[in-house]
């Protein structure tokens, strides 16, 4: 976590910019959450890999992580910060969805995001180990819908459905470079979190150029903005300005072409490949030595679980 984060928050707050800290919550030293609140932080999002301590520690490969996250949540609420709990859902924690709901309520969170894992970056590397069963996905959707109705006015529950089981794709980021961008710790400006997985694109840092210039003129930002870039069937589709062609990074990962129709869409010529990938993951899940052989990300190294 950046040492100058308090200064960044204060600078943004002084300009009226809404600030939201998304964190794993395991490496925040005592006093910093309170300092963030004092600097003007508007909101904190805290991720839990499981509703149970054993799940959180195993998926994150960090012993004691669950208790550290709980402490971060308590400190955030004590400091008066609005809190969202992020629950990334996959094969190994999908049965814990009711417990995630209880956890968010017990921590006093205003919002719970139950987000099925999006298979990009490191999740793509572990796709076969993380892919849930269709029956579990359907059961999860029913549980979430019931909770959304039952807890309306008490907690907001957002539900991000899994692309691999979808009929139509989601409008990733609301459409490429339509109304949001990301800035990495080194100052690189991106139109979405996983944009650097598209090898044909180059991204710029904001120090040599103004953000407004990058936003308006960067070839990477303009590559998939609007609809002119679209191939068929997207170009002639009535949903082209609803889902904006879906996820460019997912198209790159599965179709090998970032300009292709998102394979999550039933109109994609390779939509059937999604079902094939689900079946392959199911087959691997029957091999005990493979099911939980996660590939963990480490700075400068890659670690496989036993």
C-alpha positions as CSV (number, residue, x, y, z in Angstrom):
1,X,0.0,0.0,0.0
2,X,1.4,3.4,-1.0
3,X,3.0,5.4,1.8
4,X,1.5,8.7,0.4
5,X,-2.1,7.4,0.2
6,X,-3.3,9.8,2.8
7,X,-1.9,12.7,0.8
8,X,-3.5,11.4,-2.4
9,X,-6.9,11.1,-0.6
10,X,-6.6,14.5,0.9
11,X,-5.7,16.1,-2.4
12,X,-8.6,14.4,-4.2
13,X,-11.0,15.3,-1.4
14,X,-10.0,18.9,-1.6
15,X,-11.0,18.9,-5.2
16,X,-14.3,17.3,-4.6
17,X,-13.4,13.9,-6.1
18,X,-15.1,10.8,-4.7
19,X,-12.5,8.4,-3.3
20,X,-13.0,4.6,-2.8
21,X,-10.3,2.4,-1.4
22,X,-10.5,-1.3,-2.6
23,X,-8.3,-3.4,-0.4
24,X,-7.6,-7.0,0.7
25,X,-7.4,-5.6,4.2
26,X,-4.5,-7.7,5.4
27,X,-1.5,-5.3,5.3
28,X,-2.9,-2.1,6.8
29,X,-1.0,-1.1,9.8
30,X,-2.7,0.2,12.9
31,X,-3.9,3.8,12.6
32,X,-3.9,4.0,8.8
33,X,-7.7,3.3,8.3
34,X,-8.4,6.1,10.8
35,X,-5.9,8.3,8.9
36,X,-7.6,7.6,5.6
37,X,-10.9,8.6,7.1
38,X,-9.4,11.8,8.5
39,X,-7.9,12.6,5.1
40,X,-11.4,12.5,3.6
41,X,-11.8,8.9,2.2
42,X,-15.4,8.4,1.1
43,X,-15.7,4.7,1.1
44,X,-13.9,1.4,1.7
45,X,-14.4,-1.9,-0.1
46,X,-13.0,-5.0,1.5
47,X,-12.6,-8.4,-0.2
48,X,-13.2,-11.7,1.5
49,X,-12.1,-14.9,-0.4
50,X,-14.5,-16.9,1.8
51,X,-17.1,-16.4,4.5
52,X,-15.3,-19.0,6.6
53,X,-11.7,-18.4,7.9
54,X,-10.4,-21.6,6.4
55,X,-11.6,-20.7,2.9
56,X,-10.2,-17.2,3.0
57,X,-6.9,-18.4,4.2
58,X,-6.6,-21.2,1.6
59,X,-7.8,-19.2,-1.4
60,X,-5.6,-16.2,-0.6
61,X,-2.7,-18.5,0.6
62,X,-2.4,-16.2,3.6
63,X,-2.7,-17.7,7.1
64,X,-4.7,-15.6,9.4
65,X,-6.0,-13.4,6.6
66,X,-9.6,-13.7,7.6
67,X,-9.2,-12.3,11.1
68,X,-7.1,-9.4,9.7
69,X,-9.9,-8.6,7.3
70,X,-12.5,-8.7,10.1
71,X,-10.3,-6.3,12.1
72,X,-10.0,-3.9,9.1
73,X,-13.8,-3.9,8.7
74,X,-14.3,-3.1,12.4
75,X,-11.8,-0.3,12.2
76,X,-13.4,1.1,9.1
77,X,-16.8,1.2,10.7
78,X,-15.4,2.6,13.9
79,X,-13.9,5.4,11.8
80,X,-17.3,6.2,10.3
81,X,-16.4,4.9,6.8
82,X,-19.1,3.4,4.6
83,X,-18.2,-0.2,3.9
84,X,-18.8,-2.6,1.1
85,X,-17.9,-6.3,1.3
86,X,-16.7,-7.9,-1.9
87,X,-17.3,-11.6,-2.3
88,X,-15.6,-13.0,-5.4
89,X,-17.5,-16.3,-6.0
90,X,-16.2,-19.5,-7.6
91,X,-16.3,-23.3,-7.1
92,X,-14.7,-23.3,-3.7
93,X,-16.9,-20.8,-2.0
94,X,-20.2,-20.7,-3.9
95,X,-21.9,-22.7,-1.2
96,X,-20.9,-20.0,1.3
97,X,-23.1,-17.3,-0.3
98,X,-25.7,-17.3,2.5
99,X,-22.8,-17.0,5.0
100,X,-21.4,-14.0,3.0
101,X,-24.7,-12.3,3.4
102,X,-24.7,-12.9,7.2
103,X,-21.0,-11.7,7.4
104,X,-21.8,-8.4,5.6
105,X,-24.7,-7.8,8.0
106,X,-22.7,-8.6,11.1
107,X,-20.0,-6.2,10.0
108,X,-22.5,-3.4,9.5
109,X,-21.7,-3.1,5.7
110,X,-24.0,-0.9,3.6
111,X,-23.4,-3.0,0.6
112,X,-22.4,-6.5,-0.4
113,X,-21.1,-7.3,-3.9
114,X,-21.5,-11.0,-4.8
115,X,-19.4,-11.1,-7.9
116,X,-18.8,-14.3,-9.8
117,X,-15.2,-14.5,-10.8
118,X,-14.4,-12.9,-14.2
119,X,-11.8,-15.1,-15.9
120,X,-9.1,-12.6,-16.8
121,X,-5.6,-12.3,-15.5
122,X,-4.8,-14.7,-12.7
123,X,-8.3,-16.0,-12.6
124,X,-7.9,-17.1,-16.2
125,X,-4.8,-19.1,-15.2
126,X,-6.8,-20.9,-12.5
127,X,-10.0,-21.1,-14.5
128,X,-10.3,-24.9,-14.4
129,X,-9.9,-24.9,-10.6
130,X,-12.4,-22.1,-10.1
131,X,-15.2,-22.8,-12.5
132,X,-18.5,-23.7,-10.5
133,X,-21.1,-26.2,-11.5
134,X,-24.2,-24.9,-13.3
135,X,-26.5,-26.2,-10.6
136,X,-24.6,-24.3,-8.0
137,X,-24.8,-21.1,-10.1
138,X,-28.5,-21.5,-10.4
139,X,-29.0,-22.1,-6.7
140,X,-26.8,-19.1,-5.9
141,X,-28.9,-16.8,-8.1
142,X,-32.1,-17.9,-6.2
143,X,-30.4,-17.3,-2.9
144,X,-29.3,-13.8,-3.9
145,X,-32.7,-12.9,-5.4
146,X,-34.4,-13.9,-2.1
147,X,-31.9,-12.0,0.0
148,X,-32.2,-8.9,-2.1
149,X,-36.0,-8.8,-1.6
150,X,-35.8,-9.8,2.1
151,X,-33.1,-7.3,3.0
152,X,-34.2,-4.3,0.9
153,X,-33.6,-1.1,2.8
154,X,-31.2,-2.9,5.2
155,X,-28.3,-3.7,2.9
156,X,-27.7,-3.3,-0.9
157,X,-26.7,-6.6,-2.5
158,X,-25.2,-6.3,-6.0
159,X,-25.0,-9.5,-8.0
160,X,-22.4,-10.0,-10.8
161,X,-23.5,-13.0,-12.8
162,X,-20.9,-15.4,-14.4
163,X,-20.2,-14.8,-18.0
164,X,-19.6,-18.4,-18.9
165,X,-23.2,-19.3,-18.1
166,X,-24.8,-16.2,-19.7
167,X,-26.9,-15.6,-22.8
168,X,-25.7,-12.1,-23.3
169,X,-22.5,-10.4,-22.2
170,X,-22.3,-7.6,-19.6
171,X,-21.4,-4.1,-20.7
172,X,-17.9,-4.3,-19.3
173,X,-17.0,-0.9,-17.6
174,X,-20.3,0.4,-19.1
175,X,-18.5,0.3,-22.5
176,X,-14.8,0.7,-23.3
177,X,-13.6,4.2,-22.4
178,X,-17.2,5.6,-22.2
179,X,-17.2,7.1,-18.7
180,X,-14.4,5.6,-16.6
181,X,-10.7,4.9,-16.5
182,X,-8.2,3.2,-14.1
183,X,-4.8,4.5,-13.0
184,X,-2.2,1.9,-11.9
185,X,0.3,2.6,-9.1
186,X,2.9,3.5,-11.6
187,X,0.6,6.1,-13.3
188,X,-0.4,4.0,-16.3
189,X,-3.9,5.0,-17.4
190,X,-6.2,2.1,-18.5
191,X,-9.8,1.9,-19.8
192,X,-10.4,-1.2,-17.7
193,X,-8.7,-3.3,-15.0
194,X,-7.5,-6.0,-17.3
195,X,-6.7,-4.0,-20.4
196,X,-3.0,-4.8,-20.3
197,X,-3.9,-8.4,-21.2
198,X,-4.5,-7.2,-24.8
199,X,-1.0,-7.3,-26.3
200,X,-1.7,-5.1,-29.3
201,X,-2.4,-2.0,-27.1
202,X,0.1,0.3,-25.6
203,X,-0.9,2.5,-22.6
204,X,0.4,5.8,-21.5
205,X,1.3,7.4,-18.1
206,X,-0.3,10.6,-17.0
207,X,2.9,12.4,-16.0
208,X,4.2,13.1,-19.5
209,X,0.6,13.8,-20.8
210,X,-2.5,15.2,-19.3
211,X,-5.3,12.8,-18.3
212,X,-7.7,14.7,-20.6
213,X,-5.4,14.2,-23.5
214,X,-5.0,10.5,-22.9
215,X,-8.8,10.1,-22.5
216,X,-9.5,11.9,-25.8
217,X,-6.6,11.0,-28.0
218,X,-5.0,7.8,-26.8
219,X,-5.1,5.1,-29.6
220,X,-5.7,2.5,-26.8
221,X,-8.7,4.4,-25.5
222,X,-10.1,4.9,-28.9
223,X,-9.5,1.3,-30.1
224,X,-12.9,0.0,-28.9
225,X,-14.8,3.2,-28.0
226,X,-18.3,3.5,-29.4
227,X,-19.5,1.1,-32.1
228,X,-17.4,1.8,-35.3
229,X,-14.8,-0.8,-34.4
230,X,-17.4,-3.6,-34.1
231,X,-17.4,-6.7,-36.3
232,X,-20.5,-8.6,-37.2
233,X,-22.7,-9.8,-35.5
234,X,-22.2,-6.9,-33.1
235,X,-22.2,-4.2,-35.8
236,X,-25.8,-5.0,-36.8
237,X,-27.1,-6.1,-33.4
238,X,-29.9,-4.2,-31.6
239,X,-27.9,-4.7,-28.4
240,X,-24.8,-3.0,-29.6
241,X,-25.4,0.1,-27.5
242,X,-26.6,-1.9,-24.5
243,X,-23.7,-4.3,-23.9
244,X,-21.2,-2.5,-26.2
245,X,-19.9,-5.8,-27.5
246,X,-19.1,-7.2,-24.1
247,X,-15.7,-7.7,-22.6
248,X,-12.7,-7.0,-24.9
249,X,-10.3,-8.8,-22.6
250,X,-12.5,-11.9,-22.6
251,X,-12.7,-11.8,-26.4
252,X,-8.9,-11.7,-26.4
253,X,-8.6,-14.6,-24.0
254,X,-11.0,-16.9,-25.7
255,X,-11.3,-15.8,-29.3
256,X,-7.8,-14.6,-29.6
257,X,-9.1,-11.3,-31.1
258,X,-9.9,-8.3,-28.8
259,X,-12.3,-7.0,-31.5
260,X,-14.4,-10.2,-31.7
261,X,-17.8,-10.5,-30.2
262,X,-17.6,-11.5,-26.6
263,X,-17.9,-15.3,-26.6
264,X,-20.3,-15.0,-23.7
265,X,-22.9,-13.7,-26.2
266,X,-25.2,-16.4,-27.7
267,X,-24.7,-14.6,-31.1
268,X,-21.0,-15.2,-31.0
269,X,-19.9,-17.8,-33.6
270,X,-17.8,-19.4,-30.8
271,X,-20.3,-19.2,-28.0
272,X,-20.3,-23.0,-27.8
273,X,-16.7,-22.8,-26.7
274,X,-17.9,-21.5,-23.3
275,X,-19.8,-24.7,-22.7
276,X,-16.7,-26.7,-23.7
277,X,-14.6,-24.8,-21.2
278,X,-17.2,-25.5,-18.5
279,X,-17.2,-29.2,-19.4
280,X,-13.4,-29.3,-19.3
281,X,-13.4,-27.7,-15.8
282,X,-15.9,-30.2,-14.6
283,X,-13.7,-33.0,-15.9
284,X,-10.7,-31.6,-14.1
285,X,-12.7,-31.3,-10.9
286,X,-13.1,-35.1,-10.8
287,X,-9.3,-35.4,-10.5
288,X,-8.6,-34.8,-6.8
289,X,-4.9,-33.8,-7.4
290,X,-6.0,-31.2,-10.0
291,X,-9.1,-29.6,-8.4
292,X,-7.3,-27.5,-5.8
293,X,-3.9,-27.1,-7.5
294,X,-4.1,-23.3,-7.5
295,X,-1.4,-21.2,-9.1
296,X,-0.8,-18.4,-6.7
297,X,0.5,-15.0,-7.7
298,X,3.6,-13.7,-6.0
299,X,5.8,-10.7,-6.8
300,X,8.6,-12.0,-8.9
301,X,7.5,-15.6,-8.6
302,X,4.6,-18.1,-9.2
303,X,3.7,-20.6,-6.5
304,X,1.6,-23.7,-7.1
305,X,-0.4,-25.2,-4.2
306,X,0.0,-28.8,-3.2
